[in-house]
Amino acid sequence: MVWGIEKEMDTQDDTLKYFDDDGNEMNPNLTSKPALCVSCVKDEDPNEEMLCNLNRLDQQNEADFKCGAYEPKEGN
């Protein structure tokens, strides 16, 4: 599934917005974060946020979450 991304041009709102193929806005804050993401070094990295959100949104209804970019945090 392809997702659209739009950045608000208003200086007050610097939030990325995500849309599904039908144009419905998707809110990544309403999608639970898989345990794999929490244990990844890229978790909370602002440079990876967009790609991580897209991956989570794309798999939100899947039984198993997979991420090809996963890198475990130290100690995991």
PQR file with spaces between the fields and no chain letter, atoms N, CA, C, O and H, PARSE charges and radii, in Angstrom:
ATOM       1  N    MET     1       0.843   -1.168    0.000 -0.4000 1.5000
ATOM       2  CA   MET     1       0.000    0.000    0.000 -0.0000 2.0000
ATOM       3  C    MET     1       0.894    1.238    0.000  0.5500 1.7000
ATOM       4  O    MET     1       1.899    1.278    0.709 -0.5500 1.4000
ATOM       5  N    VAL     2       0.537    2.230   -0.778 -0.4000 1.5000
ATOM       6  CA   VAL     2       1.309    3.463   -0.857 -0.0000 2.0000
ATOM       7  C    VAL     2       0.653    4.508    0.028  0.5500 1.7000
ATOM       8  O    VAL     2      -0.571    4.637    0.047 -0.5500 1.4000
ATOM       9  H    VAL     2      -0.279    2.197   -1.354  0.4000 1.0000
ATOM      10  N    TRP     3       1.468    5.250    0.758 -0.4000 1.5000
ATOM      11  CA   TRP     3       0.959    6.271    1.656 -0.0000 2.0000
ATOM      12  C    TRP     3       1.404    7.633    1.168  0.5500 1.7000
ATOM      13  O    TRP     3       2.522    7.785    0.674 -0.5500 1.4000
ATOM      14  H    TRP     3       2.463    5.145    0.742  0.4000 1.0000
ATOM      15  N    GLY     4       0.548    8.612    1.300 -0.4000 1.5000
ATOM      16  CA   GLY     4       0.905    9.983    0.959 -0.0000 2.0000
ATOM      17  C    GLY     4       1.374   10.705    2.196  0.5500 1.7000
ATOM      18  O    GLY     4       0.942   10.401    3.308 -0.5500 1.4000
ATOM      19  H    GLY     4      -0.360    8.488    1.701  0.4000 1.0000
ATOM      20  N    ILE     5       2.254   11.657    2.001 -0.4000 1.5000
ATOM      21  CA   ILE     5       2.779   12.444    3.112 -0.0000 2.0000
ATOM      22  C    ILE     5       2.636   13.903    2.741  0.5500 1.7000
ATOM      23  O    ILE     5       2.880   14.293    1.599 -0.5500 1.4000
ATOM      24  H    ILE     5       2.605   11.904    1.098  0.4000 1.0000
ATOM      25  N    GLU     6       2.243   14.697    3.700 -0.4000 1.5000
ATOM      26  CA   GLU     6       2.099   16.127    3.469 -0.0000 2.0000
ATOM      27  C    GLU     6       2.622   16.850    4.693  0.5500 1.7000
ATOM      28  O    GLU     6       2.380   16.422    5.821 -0.5500 1.4000
ATOM      29  H    GLU     6       2.044   14.380    4.628  0.4000 1.0000
ATOM      30  N    LYS     7       3.328   17.930    4.481 -0.4000 1.5000
ATOM      31  CA   LYS     7       3.818   18.718    5.603 -0.0000 2.0000
ATOM      32  C    LYS     7       3.055   20.026    5.627  0.5500 1.7000
ATOM      33  O    LYS     7       2.964   20.725    4.617 -0.5500 1.4000
ATOM      34  H    LYS     7       3.525   18.278    3.565  0.4000 1.0000
ATOM      35  N    GLU     8       2.510   20.350    6.778 -0.4000 1.5000
ATOM      36  CA   GLU     8       1.789   21.603    6.923 -0.0000 2.0000
ATOM      37  C    GLU     8       2.749   22.755    6.702  0.5500 1.7000
ATOM      38  O    GLU     8       3.837   22.784    7.277 -0.5500 1.4000
ATOM      39  H    GLU     8       2.583   19.783    7.598  0.4000 1.0000
ATOM      40  N    MET     9       2.352   23.696    5.875 -0.4000 1.5000
ATOM      41  CA   MET     9       3.202   24.841    5.573 -0.0000 2.0000
ATOM      42  C    MET     9       3.030   25.962    6.596  0.5500 1.7000
ATOM      43  O    MET     9       3.810   26.914    6.608 -0.5500 1.4000
ATOM      44  H    MET     9       1.468   23.673    5.407  0.4000 1.0000
ATOM      45  N    ASP    10       2.034   25.857    7.437 -0.4000 1.5000
ATOM      46  CA   ASP    10       1.798   26.840    8.480 -0.0000 2.0000
ATOM      47  C    ASP    10       2.953   26.770    9.484  0.5500 1.7000
ATOM      48  O    ASP    10       3.278   25.688    9.973 -0.5500 1.4000
ATOM      49  H    ASP    10       1.400   25.084    7.427  0.4000 1.0000
ATOM      50  N    THR    11       3.560   27.886    9.788 -0.4000 1.5000
ATOM      51  CA   THR    11       4.696   27.893   10.713 -0.0000 2.0000
ATOM      52  C    THR    11       4.301   27.465   12.122  0.5500 1.7000
ATOM      53  O    THR    11       5.157   27.074   12.915 -0.5500 1.4000
ATOM      54  H    THR    11       3.295   28.765    9.391  0.4000 1.0000
ATOM      55  N    GLN    12       3.015   27.537   12.436 -0.4000 1.5000
ATOM      56  CA   GLN    12       2.540   27.121   13.758 -0.0000 2.0000
ATOM      57  C    GLN    12       2.504   25.597   13.883  0.5500 1.7000
ATOM      58  O    GLN    12       2.641   25.052   14.979 -0.5500 1.4000
ATOM      59  H    GLN    12       2.319   27.854   11.791  0.4000 1.0000
ATOM      60  N    ASP    13       2.318   24.914   12.748 -0.4000 1.5000
ATOM      61  CA   ASP    13       2.158   23.464   12.771 -0.0000 2.0000
ATOM      62  C    ASP    13       3.185   22.825   11.851  0.5500 1.7000
ATOM      63  O    ASP    13       3.030   22.843   10.630 -0.5500 1.4000
ATOM      64  H    ASP    13       2.207   25.356   11.858  0.4000 1.0000
ATOM      65  N    ASP    14       4.232   22.261   12.435 -0.4000 1.5000
ATOM      66  CA   ASP    14       5.314   21.658   11.663 -0.0000 2.0000
ATOM      67  C    ASP    14       5.186   20.134   11.681  0.5500 1.7000
ATOM      68  O    ASP    14       6.188   19.418   11.684 -0.5500 1.4000
ATOM      69  H    ASP    14       4.358   22.247   13.427  0.4000 1.0000
ATOM      70  N    THR    15       3.938   19.648   11.693 -0.4000 1.5000
ATOM      71  CA   THR    15       3.653   18.236   11.824 -0.0000 2.0000
ATOM      72  C    THR    15       3.491   17.571   10.459  0.5500 1.7000
ATOM      73  O    THR    15       2.842   18.114    9.565 -0.5500 1.4000
ATOM      74  H    THR    15       3.124   20.230   11.690  0.4000 1.0000
ATOM      75  N    LEU    16       4.086   16.395   10.311 -0.4000 1.5000
ATOM      76  CA   LEU    16       3.852   15.611    9.100 -0.0000 2.0000
ATOM      77  C    LEU    16       2.466   14.993    9.185  0.5500 1.7000
ATOM      78  O    LEU    16       2.035   14.560   10.254 -0.5500 1.4000
ATOM      79  H    LEU    16       4.613   15.953   11.037  0.4000 1.0000
ATOM      80  N    LYS    17       1.774   14.955    8.062 -0.4000 1.5000
ATOM      81  CA   LYS    17       0.461   14.314    8.005 -0.0000 2.0000
ATOM      82  C    LYS    17       0.566   13.145    7.046  0.5500 1.7000
ATOM      83  O    LYS    17       1.221   13.238    6.008 -0.5500 1.4000
ATOM      84  H    LYS    17       2.124   15.306    7.193  0.4000 1.0000
ATOM      85  N    TYR    18      -0.080   12.047    7.397 -0.4000 1.5000
ATOM      86  CA   TYR    18      -0.028   10.813    6.621 -0.0000 2.0000
ATOM      87  C    TYR    18      -1.424   10.498    6.095  0.5500 1.7000
ATOM      88  O    TYR    18      -2.418   10.703    6.792 -0.5500 1.4000
ATOM      89  H    TYR    18      -0.612   11.972    8.241  0.4000 1.0000
ATOM      90  N    PHE    19      -1.495    9.997    4.853 -0.4000 1.5000
ATOM      91  CA   PHE    19      -2.778    9.693    4.231 -0.0000 2.0000
ATOM      92  C    PHE    19      -2.733    8.313    3.589  0.5500 1.7000
ATOM      93  O    PHE    19      -1.699    7.896    3.066 -0.5500 1.4000
ATOM      94  H    PHE    19      -0.688    9.831    4.287  0.4000 1.0000
ATOM      95  N    ASP    20      -3.869    7.601    3.633 -0.4000 1.5000
ATOM      96  CA   ASP    20      -3.931    6.312    2.963 -0.0000 2.0000
ATOM      97  C    ASP    20      -4.263    6.520    1.488  0.5500 1.7000
ATOM      98  O    ASP    20      -4.393    7.658    1.037 -0.5500 1.4000
ATOM      99  H    ASP    20      -4.708    7.940    4.058  0.4000 1.0000
ATOM     100  N    ASP    21      -4.399    5.443    0.746 -0.4000 1.5000
ATOM     101  CA   ASP    21      -4.651    5.515   -0.692 -0.0000 2.0000
ATOM     102  C    ASP    21      -5.974    6.205   -1.039  0.5500 1.7000
ATOM     103  O    ASP    21      -6.139    6.712   -2.148 -0.5500 1.4000
ATOM     104  H    ASP    21      -4.294    4.519    1.113  0.4000 1.0000
ATOM     105  N    ASP    22      -6.900    6.224   -0.102 -0.4000 1.5000
ATOM     106  CA   ASP    22      -8.202    6.848   -0.340 -0.0000 2.0000
ATOM     107  C    ASP    22      -8.240    8.308    0.106  0.5500 1.7000
ATOM     108  O    ASP    22      -9.278    8.962    0.004 -0.5500 1.4000
ATOM     109  H    ASP    22      -6.766    5.812    0.800  0.4000 1.0000
ATOM     110  N    GLY    23      -7.107    8.820    0.602 -0.4000 1.5000
ATOM     111  CA   GLY    23      -7.042   10.216    1.028 -0.0000 2.0000
ATOM     112  C    GLY    23      -7.438   10.449    2.472  0.5500 1.7000
ATOM     113  O    GLY    23      -7.535   11.596    2.909 -0.5500 1.4000
ATOM     114  H    GLY    23      -6.264    8.289    0.685  0.4000 1.0000
ATOM     115  N    ASN    24      -7.670    9.383    3.221 -0.4000 1.5000
ATOM     116  CA   ASN    24      -8.021    9.521    4.640 -0.0000 2.0000
ATOM     117  C    ASN    24      -6.763    9.785    5.454  0.5500 1.7000
ATOM     118  O    ASN    24      -5.747    9.112    5.278 -0.5500 1.4000
ATOM     119  H    ASN    24      -7.591    8.451    2.867  0.4000 1.0000
ATOM     120  N    GLU    25      -6.836   10.761    6.340 -0.4000 1.5000
ATOM     121  CA   GLU    25      -5.678   11.064    7.174 -0.0000 2.0000
ATOM     122  C    GLU    25      -5.469    9.952    8.196  0.5500 1.7000
ATOM     123  O    GLU    25      -6.418    9.463    8.808 -0.5500 1.4000
ATOM     124  H    GLU    25      -7.662   11.307    6.483  0.4000 1.0000
ATOM     125  N    MET    26      -4.210    9.563    8.367 -0.4000 1.5000
ATOM     126  CA   MET    26      -3.834    8.528    9.325 -0.0000 2.0000
ATOM     127  C    MET    26      -3.001    9.194   10.423  0.5500 1.7000
ATOM     128  O    MET    26      -2.088    9.966   10.128 -0.5500 1.4000
ATOM     129  H    MET    26      -3.439    9.960    7.869  0.4000 1.0000
ATOM     130  N    ASN    27      -3.308    8.900   11.667 -0.4000 1.5000
ATOM     131  CA   ASN    27      -2.589    9.486   12.791 -0.0000 2.0000
ATOM     132  C    ASN    27      -1.705    8.417   13.427  0.5500 1.7000
ATOM     133  O    ASN    27      -2.220    7.495   14.060 -0.5500 1.4000
ATOM     134  H    ASN    27      -4.049    8.273   11.907  0.4000 1.0000
ATOM     135  N    PRO    28      -0.368    8.525   13.270 -0.5600 1.5000
ATOM     136  CA   PRO    28       0.515    7.507   13.838  0.2800 2.0000
ATOM     137  C    PRO    28       0.482    7.467   15.366  0.5500 1.7000
ATOM     138  O    PRO    28       0.878    6.466   15.963 -0.5500 1.4000
ATOM     139  N    ASN    29       0.018    8.539   16.001 -0.4000 1.5000
ATOM     140  CA   ASN    29      -0.067    8.556   17.460 -0.0000 2.0000
ATOM     141  C    ASN    29      -1.193    7.677   17.982  0.5500 1.7000
ATOM     142  O    ASN    29      -1.241    7.368   19.173 -0.5500 1.4000
ATOM     143  H    ASN    29      -0.304    9.352   15.515  0.4000 1.0000
ATOM     144  N    LEU    30      -2.100    7.271   17.098 -0.4000 1.5000
ATOM     145  CA   LEU    30      -3.208    6.403   17.500 -0.0000 2.0000
ATOM     146  C    LEU    30      -2.927    4.936   17.194  0.5500 1.7000
ATOM     147  O    LEU    30      -3.772    4.075   17.443 -0.5500 1.4000
ATOM     148  H    LEU    30      -2.062    7.521   16.130  0.4000 1.0000
ATOM     149  N    THR    31      -1.752    4.651   16.659 -0.4000 1.5000
ATOM     150  CA   THR    31      -1.327    3.289   16.361 -0.0000 2.0000
ATOM     151  C    THR    31      -0.313    2.855   17.412  0.5500 1.7000
ATOM     152  O    THR    31       0.682    3.542   17.641 -0.5500 1.4000
ATOM     153  H    THR    31      -1.066    5.350   16.457  0.4000 1.0000
ATOM     154  N    SER    32      -0.561    1.728   18.044 -0.4000 1.5000
ATOM     155  CA   SER    32       0.376    1.285   19.083 -0.0000 2.0000
ATOM     156  C    SER    32       1.745    0.990   18.477  0.5500 1.7000
ATOM     157  O    SER    32       1.858    0.518   17.346 -0.5500 1.4000
ATOM     158  H    SER    32      -1.370    1.170   17.858  0.4000 1.0000
ATOM     159  N    LYS    33       2.774    1.280   19.256 -0.4000 1.5000
ATOM     160  CA   LYS    33       4.154    1.060   18.813 -0.0000 2.0000
ATOM     161  C    LYS    33       4.560   -0.364   19.169  0.5500 1.7000
ATOM     162  O    LYS    33       4.551   -0.731   20.344 -0.5500 1.4000
ATOM     163  H    LYS    33       2.683    1.663   20.175  0.4000 1.0000
ATOM     164  N    PRO    34       4.919   -1.176   18.171 -0.5600 1.5000
ATOM     165  CA   PRO    34       5.326   -2.559   18.442  0.2800 2.0000
ATOM     166  C    PRO    34       6.568   -2.632   19.339  0.5500 1.7000
ATOM     167  O    PRO    34       7.390   -1.716   19.347 -0.5500 1.4000
ATOM     168  N    ALA    35       6.692   -3.710   20.077 -0.4000 1.5000
ATOM     169  CA   ALA    35       7.842   -3.916   20.956 -0.0000 2.0000
ATOM     170  C    ALA    35       9.153   -3.859   20.175  0.5500 1.7000
ATOM     171  O    ALA    35      10.165   -3.393   20.700 -0.5500 1.4000
ATOM     172  H    ALA    35       6.024   -4.454   20.070  0.4000 1.0000
ATOM     173  N    LEU    36       9.144   -4.325   18.936 -0.4000 1.5000
ATOM     174  CA   LEU    36      10.349   -4.284   18.110 -0.0000 2.0000
ATOM     175  C    LEU    36      10.826   -2.836   17.952  0.5500 1.7000
ATOM     176  O    LEU    36      12.026   -2.566   17.997 -0.5500 1.4000
ATOM     177  H    LEU    36       8.323   -4.704   18.510  0.4000 1.0000
ATOM     178  N    CYS    37       9.889   -1.913   17.767 -0.4000 1.5000
ATOM     179  CA   CYS    37      10.252   -0.496   17.610 -0.0000 2.0000
ATOM     180  C    CYS    37      10.836    0.077   18.902  0.5500 1.7000
ATOM     181  O    CYS    37      11.814    0.825   18.874 -0.5500 1.4000
ATOM     182  H    CYS    37       8.914   -2.132   17.730  0.4000 1.0000
ATOM     183  N    VAL    38      10.241   -0.275   20.007 -0.4000 1.5000
ATOM     184  CA   VAL    38      10.699    0.240   21.305 -0.0000 2.0000
ATOM     185  C    VAL    38      12.128   -0.216   21.596  0.5500 1.7000
ATOM     186  O    VAL    38      12.884    0.495   22.260 -0.5500 1.4000
ATOM     187  H    VAL    38       9.447   -0.882   20.030  0.4000 1.0000
ATOM     188  N    SER    39      12.500   -1.398   21.103 -0.4000 1.5000
ATOM     189  CA   SER    39      13.842   -1.925   21.366 -0.0000 2.0000
ATOM     190  C    SER    39      14.852   -1.563   20.272  0.5500 1.7000
ATOM     191  O    SER    39      15.968   -2.084   20.258 -0.5500 1.4000
ATOM     192  H    SER    39      11.886   -1.975   20.564  0.4000 1.0000
ATOM     193  N    CYS    40      14.458   -0.669   19.356 -0.4000 1.5000
ATOM     194  CA   CYS    40      15.319   -0.295   18.225 -0.0000 2.0000
ATOM     195  C    CYS    40      16.078    1.005   18.509  0.5500 1.7000
ATOM     196  O    CYS    40      15.543    1.912   19.145 -0.5500 1.4000
ATOM     197  H    CYS    40      13.552   -0.246   19.368  0.4000 1.0000
ATOM     198  N    VAL    41      17.314    1.090   18.040 -0.4000 1.5000
ATOM     199  CA   VAL    41      18.106    2.313   18.234 -0.0000 2.0000
ATOM     200  C    VAL    41      17.484    3.502   17.508  0.5500 1.7000
ATOM     201  O    VAL    41      17.780    4.650   17.841 -0.5500 1.4000
ATOM     202  H    VAL    41      17.749    0.352   17.523  0.4000 1.0000
ATOM     203  N    LYS    42      16.638    3.248   16.535 -0.4000 1.5000
ATOM     204  CA   LYS    42      16.022    4.327   15.763 -0.0000 2.0000
ATOM     205  C    LYS    42      14.760    4.883   16.415  0.5500 1.7000
ATOM     206  O    LYS    42      14.209    5.885   15.958 -0.5500 1.4000
ATOM     207  H    LYS    42      16.398    2.315   16.264  0.4000 1.0000
ATOM     208  N    ASP    43      14.302    4.229   17.489 -0.4000 1.5000
ATOM     209  CA   ASP    43      13.131    4.715   18.204 -0.0000 2.0000
ATOM     210  C    ASP    43      13.420    6.103   18.763  0.5500 1.7000
ATOM     211  O    ASP    43      14.454    6.319   19.396 -0.5500 1.4000
ATOM     212  H    ASP    43      14.749    3.415   17.860  0.4000 1.0000
ATOM     213  N    GLU    44      12.523    7.024   18.533 -0.4000 1.5000
ATOM     214  CA   GLU    44      12.641    8.418   18.991 -0.0000 2.0000
ATOM     215  C    GLU    44      13.710    9.220   18.244  0.5500 1.7000
ATOM     216  O    GLU    44      14.031   10.333   18.658 -0.5500 1.4000
ATOM     217  H    GLU    44      11.684    6.849   18.019  0.4000 1.0000
ATOM     218  N    ASP    45      14.263    8.687   17.163 -0.4000 1.5000
ATOM     219  CA   ASP    45      15.216    9.426   16.331 -0.0000 2.0000
ATOM     220  C    ASP    45      14.406   10.254   15.329  0.5500 1.7000
ATOM     221  O    ASP    45      13.735    9.684   14.469 -0.5500 1.4000
ATOM     222  H    ASP    45      14.001    7.783   16.826  0.4000 1.0000
ATOM     223  N    PRO    46      14.456   11.590   15.425 -0.5600 1.5000
ATOM     224  CA   PRO    46      13.643   12.422   14.531  0.2800 2.0000
ATOM     225  C    PRO    46      13.966   12.217   13.046  0.5500 1.7000
ATOM     226  O    PRO    46      13.109   12.448   12.193 -0.5500 1.4000
ATOM     227  N    ASN    47      15.173   11.793   12.736 -0.4000 1.5000
ATOM     228  CA   ASN    47      15.543   11.545   11.342 -0.0000 2.0000
ATOM     229  C    ASN    47      14.901   10.280   10.783  0.5500 1.7000
ATOM     230  O    ASN    47      14.820   10.115    9.566 -0.5500 1.4000
ATOM     231  H    ASN    47      15.869   11.606   13.429  0.4000 1.0000
ATOM     232  N    GLU    48      14.447    9.394   11.651 -0.4000 1.5000
ATOM     233  CA   GLU    48      13.827    8.136   11.235 -0.0000 2.0000
ATOM     234  C    GLU    48      12.319    8.127   11.442  0.5500 1.7000
ATOM     235  O    GLU    48      11.641    7.188   11.025 -0.5500 1.4000
ATOM     236  H    GLU    48      14.512    9.528   12.639  0.4000 1.0000
ATOM     237  N    GLU    49      11.793    9.160   12.078 -0.4000 1.5000
ATOM     238  CA   GLU    49      10.382    9.183   12.465 -0.0000 2.0000
ATOM     239  C    GLU    49       9.432    8.932   11.290  0.5500 1.7000
ATOM     240  O    GLU    49       8.513    8.121   11.405 -0.5500 1.4000
ATOM     241  H    GLU    49      12.344    9.923   12.417  0.4000 1.0000
ATOM     242  N    MET    50       9.638    9.606   10.181 -0.4000 1.5000
ATOM     243  CA   MET    50       8.733    9.470    9.044 -0.0000 2.0000
ATOM     244  C    MET    50       8.713    8.028    8.523  0.5500 1.7000
ATOM     245  O    MET    50       7.641    7.460    8.316 -0.5500 1.4000
ATOM     246  H    MET    50      10.385   10.265   10.087  0.4000 1.0000
ATOM     247  N    LEU    51       9.889    7.440    8.313 -0.4000 1.5000
ATOM     248  CA   LEU    51       9.948    6.072    7.789 -0.0000 2.0000
ATOM     249  C    LEU    51       9.373    5.061    8.775  0.5500 1.7000
ATOM     250  O    LEU    51       8.672    4.129    8.380 -0.5500 1.4000
ATOM     251  H    LEU    51      10.760    7.902    8.481  0.4000 1.0000
ATOM     252  N    CYS    52       9.669    5.248   10.051 -0.4000 1.5000
ATOM     253  CA   CYS    52       9.135    4.334   11.070 -0.0000 2.0000
ATOM     254  C    CYS    52       7.605    4.441   11.126  0.5500 1.7000
ATOM     255  O    CYS    52       6.913    3.426   11.201 -0.5500 1.4000
ATOM     256  H    CYS    52      10.238    6.006   10.371  0.4000 1.0000
ATOM     257  N    ASN    53       7.086    5.662   11.091 -0.4000 1.5000
ATOM     258  CA   ASN    53       5.632    5.847   11.118 -0.0000 2.0000
ATOM     259  C    ASN    53       4.978    5.208    9.901  0.5500 1.7000
ATOM     260  O    ASN    53       3.952    4.540   10.028 -0.5500 1.4000
ATOM     261  H    ASN    53       7.649    6.487   11.030  0.4000 1.0000
ATOM     262  N    LEU    54       5.557    5.406    8.733 -0.4000 1.5000
ATOM     263  CA   LEU    54       5.002    4.803    7.522 -0.0000 2.0000
ATOM     264  C    LEU    54       4.979    3.280    7.622  0.5500 1.7000
ATOM     265  O    LEU    54       3.999    2.642    7.238 -0.5500 1.4000
ATOM     266  H    LEU    54       6.390    5.949    8.630  0.4000 1.0000
ATOM     267  N    ASN    55       6.054    2.706    8.137 -0.4000 1.5000
ATOM     268  CA   ASN    55       6.130    1.253    8.290 -0.0000 2.0000
ATOM     269  C    ASN    55       5.064    0.753    9.267  0.5500 1.7000
ATOM     270  O    ASN    55       4.386   -0.237    8.995 -0.5500 1.4000
ATOM     271  H    ASN    55       6.850    3.224    8.449  0.4000 1.0000
ATOM     272  N    ARG    56       4.919    1.438   10.402 -0.4000 1.5000
ATOM     273  CA   ARG    56       3.909    1.027   11.389 -0.0000 2.0000
ATOM     274  C    ARG    56       2.493    1.183   10.831  0.5500 1.7000
ATOM     275  O    ARG    56       1.662    0.290   10.996 -0.5500 1.4000
ATOM     276  H    ARG    56       5.470    2.242   10.623  0.4000 1.0000
ATOM     277  N    LEU    57       2.216    2.309   10.175 -0.4000 1.5000
ATOM     278  CA   LEU    57       0.880    2.525    9.615 -0.0000 2.0000
ATOM     279  C    LEU    57       0.547    1.488    8.549  0.5500 1.7000
ATOM     280  O    LEU    57      -0.585    1.010    8.470 -0.5500 1.4000
ATOM     281  H    LEU    57       2.892    3.034   10.042  0.4000 1.0000
ATOM     282  N    ASP    58       1.527    1.148    7.742 -0.4000 1.5000
ATOM     283  CA   ASP    58       1.310    0.182    6.672 -0.0000 2.0000
ATOM     284  C    ASP    58       1.003   -1.207    7.214  0.5500 1.7000
ATOM     285  O    ASP    58       0.298   -1.979    6.563 -0.5500 1.4000
ATOM     286  H    ASP    58       2.446    1.536    7.807  0.4000 1.0000
ATOM     287  N    GLN    59       1.517   -1.537    8.390 -0.4000 1.5000
ATOM     288  CA   GLN    59       1.343   -2.880    8.962 -0.0000 2.0000
ATOM     289  C    GLN    59       0.382   -2.913   10.144  0.5500 1.7000
ATOM     290  O    GLN    59       0.318   -3.915   10.857 -0.5500 1.4000
ATOM     291  H    GLN    59       2.089   -0.910    8.918  0.4000 1.0000
ATOM     292  N    GLN    60      -0.362   -1.839   10.363 -0.4000 1.5000
ATOM     293  CA   GLN    60      -1.174   -1.757   11.579 -0.0000 2.0000
ATOM     294  C    GLN    60      -2.205   -2.869   11.728  0.5500 1.7000
ATOM     295  O    GLN    60      -2.595   -3.175   12.855 -0.5500 1.4000
ATOM     296  H    GLN    60      -0.310   -1.025    9.785  0.4000 1.0000
ATOM     297  N    ASN    61      -2.656   -3.479   10.654 -0.4000 1.5000
ATOM     298  CA   ASN    61      -3.642   -4.561   10.759 -0.0000 2.0000
ATOM     299  C    ASN    61      -3.038   -5.946   10.522  0.5500 1.7000
ATOM     300  O    ASN    61      -3.763   -6.926   10.351 -0.5500 1.4000
ATOM     301  H    ASN    61      -2.339   -3.230    9.739  0.4000 1.0000
ATOM     302  N    GLU    62      -1.719   -6.016   10.515 -0.4000 1.5000
ATOM     303  CA   GLU    62      -1.025   -7.293   10.298 -0.0000 2.0000
ATOM     304  C    GLU    62      -0.815   -8.012   11.631  0.5500 1.7000
ATOM     305  O    GLU    62      -0.673   -7.374   12.674 -0.5500 1.4000
ATOM     306  H    GLU    62      -1.130   -5.220   10.654  0.4000 1.0000
ATOM     307  N    ALA    63      -0.798   -9.324   11.584 -0.4000 1.5000
ATOM     308  CA   ALA    63      -0.589  -10.123   12.798 -0.0000 2.0000
ATOM     309  C    ALA    63       0.842  -10.001   13.313  0.5500 1.7000
ATOM     310  O    ALA    63       1.064   -9.919   14.521 -0.5500 1.4000
ATOM     311  H    ALA    63      -0.913   -9.842   10.736  0.4000 1.0000
ATOM     312  N    ASP    64       1.815   -9.987   12.398 -0.4000 1.5000
ATOM     313  CA   ASP    64       3.228   -9.904   12.783 -0.0000 2.0000
ATOM     314  C    ASP    64       3.844   -8.645   12.193  0.5500 1.7000
ATOM     315  O    ASP    64       3.678   -8.361   11.007 -0.5500 1.4000
ATOM     316  H    ASP    64       1.635  -10.054   11.416  0.4000 1.0000
ATOM     317  N    PHE    65       4.558   -7.886   13.029 -0.4000 1.5000
ATOM     318  CA   PHE    65       5.232   -6.675   12.573 -0.0000 2.0000
ATOM     319  C    PHE    65       6.654   -7.030   12.131  0.5500 1.7000
ATOM     320  O    PHE    65       7.367   -7.750   12.831 -0.5500 1.4000
ATOM     321  H    PHE    65       4.693   -8.117   13.992  0.4000 1.0000
ATOM     322  N    LYS    66       7.055   -6.525   10.977 -0.4000 1.5000
ATOM     323  CA   LYS    66       8.402   -6.768   10.455 -0.0000 2.0000
ATOM     324  C    LYS    66       9.031   -5.432   10.091  0.5500 1.7000
ATOM     325  O    LYS    66       8.349   -4.517    9.629 -0.5500 1.4000
ATOM     326  H    LYS    66       6.476   -5.940   10.409  0.4000 1.0000
ATOM     327  N    CYS    67      10.346   -5.330   10.303 -0.4000 1.5000
ATOM     328  CA   CYS    67      11.063   -4.109    9.941 -0.0000 2.0000
ATOM     329  C    CYS    67      12.457   -4.471    9.452  0.5500 1.7000
ATOM     330  O    CYS    67      13.264   -5.019   10.202 -0.5500 1.4000
ATOM     331  H    CYS    67      10.900   -6.073   10.678  0.4000 1.0000
ATOM     332  N    GLY    68      12.732   -4.166    8.203 -0.4000 1.5000
ATOM     333  CA   GLY    68      14.040   -4.437    7.626 -0.0000 2.0000
ATOM     334  C    GLY    68      15.119   -3.488    8.092  0.5500 1.7000
ATOM     335  O    GLY    68      16.304   -3.745    7.877 -0.5500 1.4000
ATOM     336  H    GLY    68      12.076   -3.721    7.593  0.4000 1.0000
ATOM     337  N    ALA    69      14.731   -2.388    8.731 -0.4000 1.5000
ATOM     338  CA   ALA    69      15.699   -1.395    9.199 -0.0000 2.0000
ATOM     339  C    ALA    69      16.016   -1.540   10.689  0.5500 1.7000
ATOM     340  O    ALA    69      16.760   -0.734   11.246 -0.5500 1.4000
ATOM     341  H    ALA    69      13.768   -2.179    8.906  0.4000 1.0000
ATOM     342  N    TYR    70      15.458   -2.561   11.329 -0.4000 1.5000
ATOM     343  CA   TYR    70      15.630   -2.749   12.774 -0.0000 2.0000
ATOM     344  C    TYR    70      17.096   -2.928   13.158  0.5500 1.7000
ATOM     345  O    TYR    70      17.831   -3.706   12.550 -0.5500 1.4000
ATOM     346  H    TYR    70      14.854   -3.216   10.876  0.4000 1.0000
ATOM     347  N    GLU    71      17.496   -2.180   14.189 -0.4000 1.5000
ATOM     348  CA   GLU    71      18.816   -2.331   14.801 -0.0000 2.0000
ATOM     349  C    GLU    71      18.613   -2.309   16.314  0.5500 1.7000
ATOM     350  O    GLU    71      18.117   -1.316   16.846 -0.5500 1.4000
ATOM     351  H    GLU    71      16.899   -1.548   14.683  0.4000 1.0000
ATOM     352  N    PRO    72      18.984   -3.376   17.018 -0.5600 1.5000
ATOM     353  CA   PRO    72      18.724   -3.434   18.463  0.2800 2.0000
ATOM     354  C    PRO    72      19.543   -2.406   19.238  0.5500 1.7000
ATOM     355  O    PRO    72      20.676   -2.081   18.886 -0.5500 1.4000
ATOM     356  N    LYS    73      18.920   -1.906   20.313 -0.4000 1.5000
ATOM     357  CA   LYS    73      19.628   -1.011   21.226 -0.0000 2.0000
ATOM     358  C    LYS    73      20.687   -1.821   21.970  0.5500 1.7000
ATOM     359  O    LYS    73      20.598   -3.046   22.049 -0.5500 1.4000
ATOM     360  H    LYS    73      17.999   -2.170   20.599  0.4000 1.0000
ATOM     361  N    GLU    74      21.678   -1.138   22.508 -0.4000 1.5000
ATOM     362  CA   GLU    74      22.688   -1.810   23.328 -0.0000 2.0000
ATOM     363  C    GLU    74      22.000   -2.551   24.464  0.5500 1.7000
ATOM     364  O    GLU    74      21.106   -2.009   25.114 -0.5500 1.4000
ATOM     365  H    GLU    74      21.750   -0.142   22.444  0.4000 1.0000
ATOM     366  N    GLY    75      22.408   -3.769   24.700 -0.4000 1.5000
ATOM     367  CA   GLY    75      21.854   -4.566   25.788 -0.0000 2.0000
ATOM     368  C    GLY    75      20.633   -5.365   25.412  0.5500 1.7000
ATOM     369  O    GLY    75      20.114   -6.110   26.243 -0.5500 1.4000
ATOM     370  H    GLY    75      23.134   -4.210   24.172  0.4000 1.0000
ATOM     371  N    ASN    76      20.148   -5.239   24.175 -0.4000 1.5000
ATOM     372  CA   ASN    76      18.977   -6.013   23.738 -0.0000 2.0000
ATOM     373  C    ASN    76      19.390   -7.217   22.945  0.5500 1.7000
ATOM     374  O    ASN    76      18.538   -7.983   22.497 -0.5500 1.4000
ATOM     375  H    ASN    76      20.570   -4.634   23.500  0.4000 1.0000
